[in-house]
Amino acid sequence: MSRQEQKLKTRQNIINAAFGLLDEQRSLSAISLREVSRAAGIAPTSFYRHFKDMDELGLTLVDEAGLALRQLMRQARRRIASGGGVIDTSVDTFMEFITANTNVFRLLLREHTGTSTAYRMAVLREIQHFIEELADYIVESQGAEHQLASLQAEAMVRLVFSAGAEALEVDVPLRQEIGHRVKAQLRFVQLGAKVYRPRKVRSE
């Protein structure tokens, strides 16, 4: 393995270690550099070869979480192209994601309303990217106007994130129940979007 490959591997180990330290009680701000270094199997001084400080690592974690979300959407699209229903497939894929990547989703949820302005803004950017990708898909698949597609996408993402937050710590039967409920709610949004006509502002 080359030195560059080893450096990239160590950097990824640090990221994975930080994600692994997050849980229902601990946010990014509660994790120390020493803890991350120990979990990654490196000396604390080695941490600075990869990240300037814990804030830079935190922003990297948010970027990674956002990338994981966008990859999730592409995975759902592939399943849909293979014959799956759009809403059923998307929700099932999302629930599988938070089951397998609990700490990744927990990071986005927590830092979305956290005390760090930098983290909040970074999470909002990632969620906005997710909304924009969904809006583009709605335009492409349904022929909707972009402004209305954006409104629909934002409503759907908010519903799914809320359901994900509720499903995060519950058992499988309850998670399935939450999944069924959000599918129905998404269908309400989808049907409403098809008949929605924005009001025209009257000129005085």
Residue frames as a rotation matrix with the C-alpha (Angstrom) as fourth column:
MET 1
0.577 0.817 0.000 0.00
0.817 -0.577 0.000 0.00
0.000 0.000 -1.000 0.00
SER 2
-0.180 -0.652 0.737 1.38
0.591 -0.670 -0.449 3.42
0.786 0.354 0.506 -0.98
ARG 3
-0.862 -0.194 -0.467 1.79
0.498 -0.488 -0.717 6.25
-0.089 -0.851 0.517 1.53
GLN 4
-0.793 0.609 0.023 -1.12
-0.570 -0.755 0.324 8.15
0.215 0.244 0.946 -0.07
GLU 5
-0.095 0.763 -0.639 -3.38
-0.135 0.626 0.768 5.08
0.986 0.159 0.044 0.14
GLN 6
-0.387 -0.131 -0.913 -2.40
0.805 0.434 -0.404 4.59
0.449 -0.891 -0.062 3.78
LYS 7
-0.993 0.011 -0.118 -3.17
0.044 -0.888 -0.457 8.25
-0.110 -0.459 0.882 4.51
LEU 8
-0.474 0.872 -0.121 -6.62
-0.664 -0.264 0.700 7.97
0.578 0.412 0.704 2.90
LYS 9
-0.066 0.407 -0.911 -7.30
0.316 0.875 0.367 4.76
0.946 -0.264 -0.187 4.83
THR 10
-0.691 -0.252 -0.677 -6.35
0.715 -0.105 -0.691 6.40
0.103 -0.962 0.253 8.14
ARG 11
-0.916 0.397 0.053 -8.52
-0.397 -0.918 0.017 9.42
0.056 -0.005 0.998 7.34
GLN 12
-0.153 0.903 -0.403 -11.48
-0.458 0.296 0.838 7.14
0.876 0.312 0.368 6.65
ASN 13
-0.271 -0.021 -0.962 -10.77
0.670 0.713 -0.205 5.24
0.691 -0.701 -0.179 9.89
ILE 14
-0.967 -0.090 -0.240 -11.00
0.234 -0.688 -0.686 8.55
-0.103 -0.720 0.686 11.79
ILE 15
-0.596 0.801 -0.059 -14.34
-0.719 -0.499 0.484 9.36
0.359 0.331 0.873 10.11
ASN 16
-0.014 0.585 -0.811 -15.71
-0.039 0.810 0.585 5.88
0.999 0.040 0.011 10.85
ALA 17
-0.592 -0.283 -0.754 -14.49
0.701 0.281 -0.656 6.08
0.397 -0.917 0.032 14.46
ALA 18
-0.968 0.251 0.019 -16.25
-0.236 -0.882 -0.408 9.43
-0.085 -0.399 0.913 14.97
PHE 19
-0.231 0.926 -0.299 -19.51
-0.689 0.061 0.722 8.08
0.687 0.373 0.623 13.54
GLY 20
-0.117 0.139 -0.983 -19.18
0.323 0.942 0.095 5.05
0.939 -0.307 -0.155 15.82
LEU 21
-0.858 -0.278 -0.432 -18.92
0.490 -0.195 -0.850 7.26
0.152 -0.941 0.303 18.91
LEU 22
-0.690 0.689 0.223 -22.23
-0.656 -0.725 0.209 9.01
0.306 -0.002 0.952 18.23
ASP 23
-0.748 0.570 -0.340 -25.28
0.600 0.800 0.021 7.60
0.284 -0.189 -0.940 19.97
GLU 24
0.191 0.949 0.249 -28.64
0.698 -0.310 0.645 8.76
0.690 0.051 -0.722 21.34
GLN 25
0.704 0.049 -0.709 -26.91
0.649 -0.448 0.614 10.63
-0.288 -0.892 -0.347 24.17
ARG 26
-0.044 -0.896 -0.441 -23.82
0.421 -0.417 0.806 12.05
-0.906 -0.150 0.395 22.46
SER 27
0.959 0.284 -0.013 -23.59
0.135 -0.493 -0.860 14.74
-0.251 0.822 -0.511 19.81
LEU 28
0.520 -0.799 0.302 -20.52
0.530 0.024 -0.848 15.83
0.670 0.601 0.436 17.84
SER 29
0.266 -0.412 0.871 -19.67
-0.470 -0.845 -0.256 18.54
0.842 -0.341 -0.419 20.38
ALA 30
0.747 0.081 0.660 -19.56
-0.653 0.273 0.706 15.91
-0.123 -0.959 0.257 23.17
ILE 31
0.880 -0.460 0.116 -16.85
0.474 0.866 -0.163 13.82
-0.025 0.198 0.980 21.48
SER 32
0.619 -0.719 -0.316 -13.22
-0.371 -0.623 0.689 14.63
-0.692 -0.309 -0.652 22.16
LEU 33
0.457 -0.577 -0.677 -10.23
-0.831 -0.005 -0.557 14.44
0.318 0.817 -0.482 19.83
ARG 34
-0.558 -0.711 0.429 -8.59
-0.822 0.544 -0.168 11.90
-0.114 -0.446 -0.888 22.16
GLU 35
0.003 0.651 0.759 -11.63
-0.323 0.719 -0.616 9.62
-0.946 -0.243 0.212 22.05
VAL 36
0.863 0.326 -0.386 -11.73
-0.438 0.104 -0.893 9.71
-0.251 0.939 0.233 18.25
SER 37
0.097 -0.926 -0.365 -7.99
-0.928 0.049 -0.370 9.06
0.361 0.375 -0.854 18.00
ARG 38
-0.556 -0.273 0.785 -8.19
-0.657 0.723 -0.214 6.12
-0.509 -0.635 -0.581 20.40
ALA 39
0.357 0.793 0.494 -11.15
-0.208 0.583 -0.786 4.61
-0.911 0.178 0.373 18.52
ALA 40
0.875 -0.063 -0.479 -9.29
-0.482 -0.047 -0.875 5.05
0.033 0.997 -0.072 15.21
GLY 41
0.802 -0.593 0.077 -6.16
0.542 0.775 0.326 3.41
-0.252 -0.220 0.942 16.62
ILE 42
0.218 -0.748 0.627 -3.88
0.562 -0.429 -0.707 6.42
0.798 0.507 0.327 16.15
ALA 43
-0.471 -0.430 -0.770 -1.99
0.868 -0.380 -0.319 8.81
-0.156 -0.819 0.552 18.42
PRO 44
0.493 0.718 -0.491 -3.76
0.629 -0.685 -0.368 12.15
-0.600 -0.128 -0.790 19.08
THR 45
-0.116 -0.611 -0.783 -0.91
-0.223 -0.752 0.620 14.01
-0.968 0.246 -0.049 17.37
SER 46
-0.853 -0.206 0.479 -1.52
0.353 0.448 0.821 11.97
-0.384 0.870 -0.310 14.20
PHE 47
0.134 0.990 0.047 -5.08
0.814 -0.083 -0.575 13.34
-0.566 0.115 -0.816 14.03
TYR 48
0.398 0.033 -0.917 -3.72
-0.092 -0.993 -0.076 16.73
-0.913 0.114 -0.392 12.90
ARG 49
-0.769 -0.639 0.022 -2.20
-0.081 0.131 0.988 15.20
-0.634 0.758 -0.152 9.77
HIS 50
-0.704 0.574 0.418 -5.74
0.704 0.487 0.517 14.62
0.093 0.658 -0.747 8.52
PHE 51
0.404 0.869 0.285 -7.92
0.729 -0.494 0.474 17.33
0.553 0.016 -0.833 10.11
LYS 52
-0.280 -0.499 0.820 -7.18
-0.028 -0.850 -0.526 20.82
0.960 -0.170 0.224 11.36
ASP 53
-0.845 0.109 0.523 -9.42
-0.533 -0.121 -0.837 20.34
-0.028 -0.987 0.160 14.42
MET 54
-0.740 0.608 0.287 -12.63
0.412 0.747 -0.522 18.62
-0.532 -0.268 -0.803 15.57
ASP 55
0.067 0.781 -0.621 -14.76
-0.275 -0.583 -0.764 21.25
-0.959 0.222 0.176 13.82
GLU 56
-0.296 -0.241 -0.924 -13.26
-0.949 -0.039 0.314 20.32
-0.112 0.970 -0.217 10.47
LEU 57
-1.000 -0.014 -0.011 -13.88
-0.014 0.999 0.040 16.63
0.011 0.040 -0.999 11.23
GLY 58
-0.421 0.906 -0.040 -17.48
0.246 0.072 -0.967 17.47
-0.873 -0.417 -0.254 12.17
LEU 59
0.126 0.439 -0.889 -18.10
-0.721 -0.575 -0.386 19.26
-0.681 0.690 0.244 8.87
THR 60
-0.684 -0.428 -0.591 -16.58
-0.715 0.555 0.425 16.30
0.146 0.713 -0.685 7.05
LEU 61
-0.876 0.423 0.230 -19.00
0.269 0.827 -0.494 13.96
-0.400 -0.371 -0.838 8.85
VAL 62
0.018 0.914 -0.406 -21.92
-0.140 -0.400 -0.906 16.13
-0.990 0.073 0.121 7.72
ASP 63
-0.131 -0.151 -0.980 -20.61
-0.966 -0.203 0.160 16.01
-0.223 0.967 -0.119 4.13
GLU 64
-0.949 -0.275 -0.156 -20.32
-0.301 0.937 0.177 12.21
0.097 0.215 -0.972 4.35
ALA 65
-0.566 0.809 0.159 -23.85
0.302 0.382 -0.874 11.94
-0.768 -0.446 -0.460 5.72
GLY 66
0.164 0.611 -0.774 -25.19
-0.553 -0.593 -0.586 14.11
-0.817 0.524 0.241 2.89
LEU 67
-0.480 -0.425 -0.767 -23.36
-0.874 0.305 0.378 12.01
0.073 0.853 -0.517 0.32
ALA 68
-0.969 0.146 0.201 -24.85
0.087 0.957 -0.275 8.86
-0.233 -0.249 -0.940 1.86
LEU 69
-0.137 0.977 -0.163 -28.33
0.025 -0.161 -0.987 10.38
-0.990 -0.139 -0.002 1.49
ARG 70
0.140 0.164 -0.976 -27.79
-0.892 -0.407 -0.197 11.20
-0.430 0.899 0.089 -2.17
GLN 71
-0.814 -0.449 -0.369 -26.44
-0.558 0.782 0.277 7.70
0.164 0.431 -0.887 -2.81
LEU 72
-0.704 0.638 0.312 -29.58
0.176 0.583 -0.793 6.39
-0.688 -0.503 -0.523 -1.10
MET 73
0.195 0.809 -0.554 -31.79
-0.455 -0.426 -0.782 8.29
-0.869 0.405 0.285 -3.54
ARG 74
-0.189 -0.329 -0.925 -29.86
-0.981 0.107 0.162 6.88
0.046 0.938 -0.343 -6.51
GLN 75
-0.985 -0.128 0.118 -30.23
-0.146 0.977 -0.158 3.39
-0.095 -0.173 -0.980 -5.08
ALA 76
-0.284 0.955 0.086 -34.00
0.083 0.114 -0.990 3.95
-0.955 -0.274 -0.112 -4.75
ARG 77
0.187 0.332 -0.925 -34.15
-0.832 -0.448 -0.328 5.16
-0.523 0.830 0.192 -8.36
ARG 78
-0.695 -0.485 -0.531 -32.43
-0.692 0.652 0.310 1.99
0.196 0.583 -0.789 -9.56
ARG 79
-0.861 0.435 0.264 -34.97
0.220 0.787 -0.577 -0.10
-0.459 -0.438 -0.773 -7.66
ILE 80
0.041 0.907 -0.420 -37.81
-0.242 -0.399 -0.885 1.95
-0.970 0.138 0.203 -9.13
ALA 81
-0.117 -0.180 -0.977 -36.40
-0.979 -0.143 0.143 1.46
-0.165 0.973 -0.159 -12.63
SER 82
-0.946 -0.267 -0.183 -36.50
-0.289 0.951 0.106 -2.29
0.145 0.153 -0.977 -11.97
GLY 83
-0.424 0.869 -0.253 -40.24
0.183 0.356 0.916 -2.10
0.887 0.343 -0.311 -11.42
GLY 84
-0.558 0.206 -0.804 -40.76
0.829 0.103 -0.549 -0.89
-0.030 -0.973 -0.229 -7.85
GLY 85
0.549 0.782 0.294 -43.42
0.734 -0.620 0.278 1.67
0.400 0.064 -0.914 -6.91
VAL 86
-0.019 -0.642 0.766 -41.92
0.142 -0.760 -0.634 5.12
0.990 0.097 0.106 -6.36
ILE 87
0.245 0.160 0.956 -43.22
-0.791 -0.538 0.293 5.83
0.561 -0.828 -0.005 -2.84
ASP 88
0.983 0.145 0.108 -43.09
-0.181 0.804 0.566 2.25
-0.005 -0.576 0.817 -1.51
THR 89
0.557 -0.829 -0.040 -39.56
0.677 0.482 -0.556 1.73
0.480 0.283 0.830 -2.83
SER 90
-0.023 -0.590 0.807 -38.28
-0.067 -0.804 -0.590 5.10
0.997 -0.068 -0.021 -1.62
VAL 91
0.452 0.263 0.852 -39.63
-0.824 -0.241 0.512 4.68
0.340 -0.934 0.108 1.92
ASP 92
0.994 -0.105 -0.022 -38.47
0.107 0.942 0.318 1.06
-0.012 -0.318 0.948 2.19
THR 93
0.321 -0.932 0.167 -34.99
0.596 0.062 -0.800 2.08
0.736 0.356 0.576 1.01
PHE 94
0.016 -0.262 0.965 -34.91
-0.451 -0.863 -0.227 4.97
0.892 -0.432 -0.132 3.50
MET 95
0.752 0.328 0.572 -35.95
-0.654 0.262 0.710 2.75
0.083 -0.908 0.411 6.42
GLU 96
0.829 -0.543 -0.134 -33.28
0.521 0.837 -0.166 0.21
0.203 0.068 0.977 5.45
PHE 97
0.115 -0.819 0.563 -30.76
0.254 -0.523 -0.813 3.05
0.960 0.236 0.148 5.40
ILE 98
0.137 -0.073 0.988 -31.50
-0.778 -0.625 0.062 4.33
0.613 -0.777 -0.143 8.89
THR 99
0.973 0.163 0.165 -31.48
-0.229 0.787 0.574 0.76
-0.036 -0.596 0.802 10.23
ALA 100
0.629 -0.776 0.046 -28.01
0.746 0.587 -0.314 0.14
0.217 0.232 0.948 8.78
ASN 101
-0.387 -0.781 0.490 -26.66
0.621 -0.614 -0.487 3.69
0.682 0.116 0.723 9.29
THR 102
0.492 0.718 -0.492 -28.31
0.836 -0.232 0.497 4.86
0.243 -0.656 -0.715 12.51
ASN 103
0.098 -0.518 -0.850 -25.51
0.700 -0.572 0.429 7.20
-0.708 -0.637 0.306 13.54
VAL 104
-0.825 -0.349 0.444 -25.26
0.565 -0.501 0.656 8.81
-0.007 0.792 0.610 10.10
PHE 105
-0.101 0.880 0.464 -28.94
0.523 -0.350 0.777 9.78
0.846 0.322 -0.424 10.18
ARG 106
0.530 0.271 -0.804 -28.77
0.848 -0.187 0.496 10.69
-0.016 -0.944 -0.329 13.87
LEU 107
-0.500 -0.798 -0.337 -25.97
0.733 -0.597 0.326 13.15
-0.461 -0.085 0.883 13.07
LEU 108
-0.757 0.247 0.605 -28.12
0.365 -0.608 0.705 14.97
0.542 0.754 0.370 10.51
LEU 109
0.300 0.945 -0.133 -31.12
0.610 -0.083 0.788 15.08
0.734 -0.317 -0.601 12.83
ARG 110
0.418 -0.146 -0.897 -29.20
0.876 -0.198 0.440 16.34
-0.242 -0.969 0.045 15.84
GLU 111
-0.567 -0.765 -0.306 -26.95
0.645 -0.643 0.412 18.89
-0.512 0.037 0.858 14.15
HIS 112
-0.360 0.558 0.748 -29.88
0.700 -0.369 0.612 20.26
0.617 0.744 -0.257 12.12
THR 113
0.660 0.620 0.425 -31.04
0.125 -0.649 0.751 21.93
0.741 -0.442 -0.506 15.35
GLY 114
0.306 -0.631 -0.713 -27.74
0.932 0.351 0.089 21.88
0.194 -0.692 0.696 17.26
THR 115
0.691 -0.058 -0.721 -25.85
0.386 -0.813 0.436 24.73
-0.611 -0.580 -0.539 18.90
SER 116
-0.401 -0.913 -0.073 -23.12
0.364 -0.232 0.902 24.98
-0.841 0.335 0.425 16.24
THR 117
0.391 0.530 -0.753 -24.03
-0.426 -0.620 -0.658 27.45
-0.816 0.578 -0.016 13.50
ALA 118
-0.397 -0.640 -0.658 -21.45
-0.891 0.097 0.443 25.92
-0.220 0.762 -0.609 11.14
TYR 119
-0.937 0.083 0.340 -22.90
0.093 0.996 0.013 22.42
-0.337 0.044 -0.940 11.58
ARG 120
-0.039 0.998 -0.055 -26.50
0.255 -0.043 -0.966 23.69
-0.966 -0.052 -0.252 11.25
MET 121
0.287 0.109 -0.952 -25.70
-0.732 -0.615 -0.291 25.48
-0.617 0.781 -0.097 8.00
ALA 122
-0.720 -0.618 -0.315 -23.82
-0.682 0.549 0.483 22.45
-0.126 0.562 -0.817 6.65
VAL 123
-0.729 0.524 0.440 -26.74
0.360 0.840 -0.406 20.12
-0.582 -0.137 -0.801 7.43
LEU 124
0.251 0.855 -0.454 -29.24
-0.042 -0.459 -0.887 22.54
-0.967 0.242 -0.080 5.87
ARG 125
-0.121 -0.381 -0.917 -27.11
-0.930 -0.280 0.239 22.60
-0.347 0.881 -0.320 2.70
GLU 126
-0.960 -0.274 0.063 -27.08
-0.244 0.923 0.297 18.79
-0.139 0.269 -0.953 2.55
ILE 127
-0.348 0.912 0.220 -30.85
0.454 0.369 -0.811 18.58
-0.821 -0.182 -0.542 3.08
GLN 128
0.293 0.431 -0.854 -31.34
-0.472 -0.711 -0.521 21.22
-0.831 0.556 -0.004 0.37
HIS 129
-0.617 -0.560 -0.553 -29.21
-0.771 0.291 0.566 19.16
-0.156 0.776 -0.611 -2.04
PHE 130
-0.881 0.331 0.338 -31.43
0.271 0.939 -0.213 16.18
-0.388 -0.096 -0.917 -1.25
ILE 131
0.074 0.955 -0.289 -34.59
0.210 -0.298 -0.931 18.25
-0.975 0.008 -0.223 -1.90
GLU 132
0.052 -0.114 -0.992 -33.17
-0.804 -0.594 0.026 19.58
-0.592 0.797 -0.123 -5.19
GLU 133
-0.907 -0.398 -0.136 -32.34
-0.406 0.743 0.532 16.07
-0.111 0.538 -0.836 -6.42
LEU 134
-0.570 0.776 0.270 -35.85
0.561 0.608 -0.562 14.91
-0.600 -0.169 -0.782 -5.59
ALA 135
0.219 0.646 -0.731 -37.36
-0.166 -0.714 -0.680 18.00
-0.961 0.271 -0.049 -7.29
ASP 136
-0.410 -0.450 -0.793 -35.34
-0.855 -0.112 0.506 17.29
-0.317 0.886 -0.339 -10.44
TYR 137
-0.979 0.061 0.193 -36.60
0.096 0.979 0.178 13.71
-0.178 0.193 -0.965 -10.39
ILE 138
-0.168 0.983 -0.076 -40.23
0.461 0.010 -0.888 14.89
-0.872 -0.184 -0.454 -10.04
VAL 139
0.118 0.133 -0.984 -39.78
-0.648 -0.741 -0.178 17.27
-0.752 0.659 -0.001 -12.98
GLU 140
-0.691 -0.539 -0.481 -38.20
-0.714 0.409 0.568 14.51
-0.110 0.736 -0.668 -15.06
SER 141
-0.964 0.252 0.090 -40.68
0.252 0.968 -0.005 11.74
-0.088 0.018 -0.996 -14.18
GLN 142
-0.195 0.967 -0.164 -43.92
0.793 0.058 -0.606 13.73
-0.577 -0.248 -0.778 -13.84
GLY 143
-0.344 0.004 0.939 -43.38
0.800 -0.523 0.295 16.73
0.492 0.852 0.177 -16.09
ALA 144
0.563 0.575 -0.594 -44.15
0.815 -0.507 0.282 19.12
-0.139 -0.643 -0.753 -13.23
GLU 145
0.654 -0.346 0.672 -43.10
-0.034 -0.902 -0.430 22.77
0.755 0.259 -0.602 -13.18
HIS 146
-0.251 -0.885 -0.392 -39.88
0.399 0.275 -0.875 23.17
0.882 -0.376 0.284 -11.23
GLN 147
-0.608 0.037 0.793 -41.33
-0.590 -0.689 -0.420 25.55
0.531 -0.724 0.441 -8.64
LEU 148
0.457 0.851 0.256 -44.18
-0.848 0.331 0.413 23.17
0.267 -0.407 0.874 -7.80
ALA 149
0.556 -0.345 -0.756 -41.81
0.151 0.937 -0.316 20.17
0.817 0.061 0.573 -7.91
SER 150
-0.556 -0.809 0.193 -39.60
0.008 -0.237 -0.971 21.93
0.831 -0.538 0.138 -5.35
LEU 151
-0.245 0.569 0.785 -42.57
-0.934 -0.354 -0.035 22.51
0.258 -0.742 0.619 -3.02
GLN 152
0.770 0.549 -0.325 -43.61
-0.488 0.835 0.254 18.87
0.411 -0.037 0.911 -3.37
ALA 153
0.190 -0.799 -0.571 -40.06
0.257 0.602 -0.756 17.64
0.948 -0.002 0.320 -2.80
GLU 154
-0.646 -0.448 0.618 -39.62
-0.404 -0.486 -0.775 19.78
0.647 -0.750 0.133 0.32
ALA 155
0.190 0.809 0.556 -42.91
-0.970 0.067 0.234 18.53
0.152 -0.584 0.798 1.80
MET 156
0.804 0.120 -0.582 -41.96
-0.180 0.983 -0.047 14.92
0.567 0.143 0.811 1.09
VAL 157
-0.176 -0.955 -0.240 -38.46
0.176 0.209 -0.962 15.24
0.968 -0.212 0.132 2.54
ARG 158
-0.509 0.040 0.860 -39.81
-0.752 -0.506 -0.422 16.84
0.419 -0.861 0.288 5.73
LEU 159
0.585 0.794 0.163 -42.31
-0.794 0.520 0.315 14.00
0.165 -0.313 0.935 6.14
VAL 160
0.662 -0.372 -0.651 -39.69
0.108 0.907 -0.408 11.32
0.742 0.200 0.640 5.56
PHE 161
-0.453 -0.864 0.218 -37.16
-0.082 -0.203 -0.976 12.93
0.888 -0.460 0.021 7.92
SER 162
-0.194 0.476 0.858 -39.82
-0.955 -0.292 -0.054 13.25
0.225 -0.830 0.511 10.62
ALA 163
0.843 0.506 -0.184 -40.78
-0.477 0.860 0.181 9.58
0.250 -0.065 0.966 10.17
GLY 164
0.270 -0.839 -0.472 -37.10
0.166 0.523 -0.836 8.61
0.948 0.147 0.281 10.24
ALA 165
-0.540 -0.442 0.716 -36.60
-0.551 -0.457 -0.698 10.44
0.636 -0.772 0.004 13.53
GLU 166
0.256 0.754 0.605 -39.58
-0.967 0.205 0.154 8.60
-0.008 -0.624 0.781 14.99
ALA 167
0.902 0.160 -0.400 -38.39
-0.253 0.948 -0.192 5.22
0.349 0.274 0.896 13.65
LEU 168
0.143 -0.990 0.002 -34.80
-0.632 -0.093 -0.770 5.58
0.762 0.109 -0.639 14.82
GLU 169
-0.696 -0.510 0.505 -35.08
-0.687 0.266 -0.676 3.99
0.211 -0.818 -0.536 18.26
VAL 170
0.171 0.878 0.447 -38.13
-0.916 0.308 -0.255 1.72
-0.362 -0.366 0.857 17.92
ASP 171
-0.356 -0.267 0.896 -38.53
-0.093 0.964 0.250 -2.02
-0.930 0.006 -0.368 17.28
VAL 172
-0.975 -0.174 0.139 -39.15
0.102 0.207 0.973 -3.56
-0.198 0.963 -0.184 13.85
PRO 173
-0.298 0.926 0.232 -43.00
0.954 0.290 0.070 -3.84
-0.003 0.242 -0.970 14.00
LEU 174
0.412 0.445 -0.795 -43.38
0.515 -0.834 -0.200 -0.20
-0.752 -0.327 -0.573 15.05
ARG 175
-0.508 -0.665 -0.548 -40.87
-0.173 -0.544 0.821 0.90
-0.844 0.512 0.161 12.41
GLN 176
-0.852 0.262 0.453 -42.95
0.523 0.437 0.732 -0.92
-0.006 0.860 -0.510 9.79
GLU 177
0.160 0.961 -0.226 -46.08
0.954 -0.210 -0.215 0.81
-0.254 -0.181 -0.950 11.07
ILE 178
0.134 -0.214 -0.968 -44.35
0.073 -0.972 0.225 4.19
-0.988 -0.101 -0.114 10.78
GLY 179
-0.862 -0.507 0.016 -43.29
0.007 0.019 1.000 3.26
-0.507 0.862 -0.013 7.25
HIS 180
-0.444 0.788 0.427 -46.89
0.894 0.355 0.274 2.42
0.064 0.503 -0.862 6.24
ARG 181
0.393 0.641 -0.659 -48.12
0.713 -0.665 -0.223 5.71
-0.581 -0.382 -0.718 7.71
VAL 182
-0.153 -0.510 -0.846 -45.57
-0.155 -0.833 0.531 7.89
-0.976 0.212 0.049 5.95
LYS 183
-0.890 -0.079 0.448 -46.28
0.399 0.339 0.852 6.13
-0.219 0.937 -0.270 2.63
ALA 184
0.057 0.987 0.149 -49.94
0.998 -0.052 -0.038 7.15
-0.029 0.151 -0.988 2.97
GLN 185
0.431 0.070 -0.900 -48.93
0.348 -0.933 0.094 10.72
-0.833 -0.354 -0.426 3.87
LEU 186
-0.624 -0.731 -0.276 -46.61
-0.047 -0.318 0.947 10.92
-0.780 0.604 0.164 0.86
ARG 187
-0.629 0.484 0.609 -49.45
0.777 0.359 0.517 9.78
0.032 0.798 -0.602 -1.38
PHE 188
0.454 0.761 -0.462 -51.59
0.768 -0.598 -0.230 12.61
-0.451 -0.251 -0.856 0.01
VAL 189
0.033 -0.546 -0.837 -48.83
-0.093 -0.836 0.541 15.06
-0.995 0.060 -0.078 -0.99
GLN 190
-0.859 -0.419 0.293 -48.40
0.198 0.256 0.946 13.47
-0.472 0.871 -0.137 -4.41
LEU 191
-0.228 0.869 0.438 -52.14
0.973 0.191 0.128 13.54
0.027 0.456 -0.890 -5.17
GLY 192
0.526 0.410 -0.745 -52.46
0.537 -0.839 -0.083 17.09
-0.660 -0.357 -0.661 -3.88
ALA 193
-0.364 -0.774 -0.518 -49.55
-0.031 -0.546 0.837 18.23
-0.931 0.321 0.175 -6.06
LYS 194
-0.753 0.078 0.654 -51.31
0.631 0.370 0.682 16.94
-0.188 0.926 -0.328 -9.18
VAL 195
0.153 0.920 0.360 -54.36
0.929 -0.258 0.265 19.14
0.337 0.293 -0.895 -8.64
TYR 196
0.140 -0.138 -0.980 -52.73
0.687 -0.699 0.197 22.10
-0.713 -0.702 -0.004 -6.89
ARG 197
0.175 -0.094 0.980 -52.95
0.799 -0.569 -0.197 25.43
0.576 0.817 -0.024 -8.68
PRO 198
-0.633 -0.470 -0.615 -51.21
0.756 -0.547 -0.359 28.39
-0.168 -0.692 0.702 -7.09
ARG 199
0.466 0.829 -0.308 -53.42
0.758 -0.554 -0.344 31.38
-0.456 -0.074 -0.887 -6.40
LYS 200
-0.156 -0.458 0.875 -52.87
0.789 -0.590 -0.168 34.38
0.594 0.665 0.453 -8.60
VAL 201
-0.503 -0.086 -0.860 -52.21
0.694 -0.634 -0.342 37.58
-0.516 -0.769 0.378 -6.72
ARG 202
0.492 0.762 0.422 -54.82
0.870 -0.416 -0.263 40.18
-0.025 0.497 -0.867 -7.59
SER 203
-0.683 -0.659 0.316 -53.55
0.672 -0.736 -0.082 43.51
0.287 0.156 0.945 -8.81
GLU 204
-0.172 0.603 -0.779 -55.09
0.683 -0.497 -0.535 46.49
-0.710 -0.624 -0.326 -7.05
